[in-house]
Amino acid sequence: MSVQSIHPNKFGELRENFKYYIDAYNALYQLKTENEEELNKIYKMINTELIDSKK
């Protein structure tokens, strides 16, 4: 199913529902640092939004 075949409102709804997964994926995919502070920031975001929110 292509993006064009999804109704725009439904697509927006799906993006909103999976916002944190998309943000986490983008942060990891675009990671180009060895800076420990930046790595900790990404870890905390994943932990807070994806792991702790499911408990």
QUIRA-V457229 format. One line per field, one symbol per residue. phi: phi as a letter, one per 30 degrees, with the letter a starting at -180 (. if undefined). psi: psi as a letter, one per 30 degrees, with the letter a starting at -180 (. if undefined). burial: # if it has 16 or more other ideal C-beta (glycine too) atoms within 10 Angstrom, else .. A space follows every 50 residues. Layout:
# QUIRA-V457229
phi=???
psi=???
burial=???
This chain:
# QUIRA-V457229
phi=.ddddcdedddddddddceddddddddddcdbbcddddddddeddddddc cddcd
psi=kleffkkeeeeeeeeeegeeeeeeeeeeegkhlgjeeeeeeeeeeeeefe efff.
burial=.......................#.....................#.... .....
